[in-house]
Amino acid sequence: MRRRLVTTYLLLLCLVLLALEVPLALVMSGRTTQALLADRLADATRFAALSAPAIRGDDFTPVAAELGRYHELYGIDVIVVDQNRRVVNAAGPHPGPSADAVIRGALAGRQMSSPTNVWPWQESQLLVAVPIYEGGAVLGGILTVSSTERARGSMLFAWAMLGIVGLVALVGSLVAAVRLARWVLRPVFSLDTAVHEITAGDSTARVPHALGPPELRRLTTSFNEMADTVTDALERQRLFVAHASHQLRNPLTVLRLRVEGLGDMLPTEARPEHHLALEESDRLARVLDSLLALARAEWDGRPPVVVDAGSLVAARVEAWLPLAVQRGVTLTAAVPSAAVFASAADTALDQALDALIDNGLKFAGAGGHVSVSVSTLPGRVVVTVRDDGPGMTAAECRLATRRFWRAPDTQNVDGAGLGLSIATVLVEASGGSLVLAPLEPHGLEARVRLRLHVAEVPGGARV
């Protein structure tokens, strides 16, 4: 954006400089040409006055001496012609047919010159012709042939100075435009940085107030106020969820104890309903625990830590192995022999693995298989959890990380629909991603991608 703004400034400046300097250069060229023509016309007119008696008396000795001295002193050729365009005296060579037009004009009683304007890139000679009058009659004409080298050099020098002045103005304006663009766009860059930081999870990021023009300062103030309002609303929402979950936990525990205590007083035919009431209270307790865990995961703003992904996967698989054996599910881990370090929020990978392994064991069923593996991609650590349960469709995989979402065919399966949501929040808070995909012919793959941590060792090597 800064480049486009500076380019716009420079384009406008170039147009202004061209609008000013091109006409000025043309005026300077015209003035140089007019000064040269005036000088040559004055000389030619003087020679015409001297040549009139010579042509009438056919005695060119005084005129020839004057023309010779003029030619030696200034290097300008002078040719005297009569009414028949015959050269009657000359100090220098005749220019040839190129002078016919100006000579005819002089013999017709007009002052002629060619070219009409002198340009630095034209090397042609300047031809000036005036008539020789006596008593109102044209007796002949005077033709001067002079070099334009000095005039062209003077004109070129003036144009060069004009170009240097324009270049200096352009460079100065470039520096001023860069500083102006930087000053104008600094709040925009700060705003962009703050937006990215807030998007990445840093709710404390704000834009400095005293930057840029007043309009953008008002914009930054409004943005900061909006960010404060949104942050406050999110904080209140998280605190409400956390407090509500925590405050409801104790009454729910008391209620369950009371319902459980009523079991001995109920008749036998009411015992199944009593058992269902206890299960529902347990399910509600798990939902509250999940909501509390989700609120904590969203609120957790601790910096990332370095974890050994392979060792962590092996430890979590070992922890879930007794439950897998109890349910008749084969649970395996495949980790590389070398340590693979990932950057993640504290306990984020642990909790995400617990949620994914729990889901895998829950849906794989007896005789099923759940595998957890660790691999690497450029700059990334990939932890993959696969199960051979019924799986989900691609559309359901996109919806599965939403809060309280349950697949249509798993409504009766124990759970609150928050496990994958909690895992997604934890992984995204670590700068990673959680992607679900169906397996063929059936099953589900959950792939967690985290930043690969590359450690520096003495000597410049990396591990």
Stockholm file with secondary structure:
# STOCKHOLM 1.0

chainA/1-463         MRRRLVTTYLLLLCLVLLALEVPLALVMSGRTTQALLADRLADATRFAALSAPAIRGDDFTPVAAELGRYHELYGIDVIVVDQNRRVVNAAGPHPGPSADAVIRGALAGRQMSSPTNVWPWQESQLLVAVPIYEGGAVLGGILTVSSTERARGSMLFAWAMLGIVGLVALVGSLVAAVRLARWVLRPVFSLDTAVHEITAGDSTARVPHALGPPELRRLTTSFNEMADTVTDALERQRLFVAHASHQLRNPLTVLRLRVEGLGDMLPTEARPEHHLALEESDRLARVLDSLLALARAEWDGRPPVVVDAGSLVAARVEAWLPLAVQRGVTLTAAVPSAAVFASAADTALDQALDALIDNGLKFAGAGGHVSVSVSTLPGRVVVTVRDDGPGMTAAECRLATRRFWRAPDTQNVDGAGLGLSIATVLVEASGGSLVLAPLEPHGLEARVRLRLHVAEVPGGARV
#=GR chainA/1-463 SS CHHHHHHHHHHHHHHHHHHHHHHHHHHHHHHHHHHHHHHHHHHHHHHHHHHHHHHHHTCCHHHHHHHHHHHHHHCCEEEEEETTCCEEEEESCCCGGGGHHHHHHHHTTCCEEESSSCCTTCCCCEEEEEEEEETTEEEEEEEEEECCHHHHHHHHHHHHHHHHHHHHHHHHHHHHHHHHHHHHHHHHHHHHHHHHHHHTTCTTCCCCSSCSSHHHHHHHHHHHHHHHHHHHHHHHHHHHHHHHHHHHHHHHHHHHHHHHHGGGGSCGGGHHHHHHHHHHHHHHHHHHHHHHHHHHHHHCCCCEEEEEHHHHHHHHHHHHHHHHHHHTCEEEEECCSSCCEEEEETTHHHHHHHHHHHHHHHHHCTTCEEEEEEEEETTEEEEEEEECSSCCCHHHHHHTTSTTCCCGGGTTSSCCSCHHHHHHHHHHHTTCEEEEEECSSSCEEEEEEEEECCCBCTTSCBC
#=GC SS_cons         CHHHHHHHHHHHHHHHHHHHHHHHHHHHHHHHHHHHHHHHHHHHHHHHHHHHHHHHHTCCHHHHHHHHHHHHHHCCEEEEEETTCCEEEEESCCCGGGGHHHHHHHHTTCCEEESSSCCTTCCCCEEEEEEEEETTEEEEEEEEEECCHHHHHHHHHHHHHHHHHHHHHHHHHHHHHHHHHHHHHHHHHHHHHHHHHHHTTCTTCCCCSSCSSHHHHHHHHHHHHHHHHHHHHHHHHHHHHHHHHHHHHHHHHHHHHHHHHGGGGSCGGGHHHHHHHHHHHHHHHHHHHHHHHHHHHHHCCCCEEEEEHHHHHHHHHHHHHHHHHHHTCEEEEECCSSCCEEEEETTHHHHHHHHHHHHHHHHHCTTCEEEEEEEEETTEEEEEEEECSSCCCHHHHHHTTSTTCCCGGGTTSSCCSCHHHHHHHHHHHTTCEEEEEECSSSCEEEEEEEEECCCBCTTSCBC
//
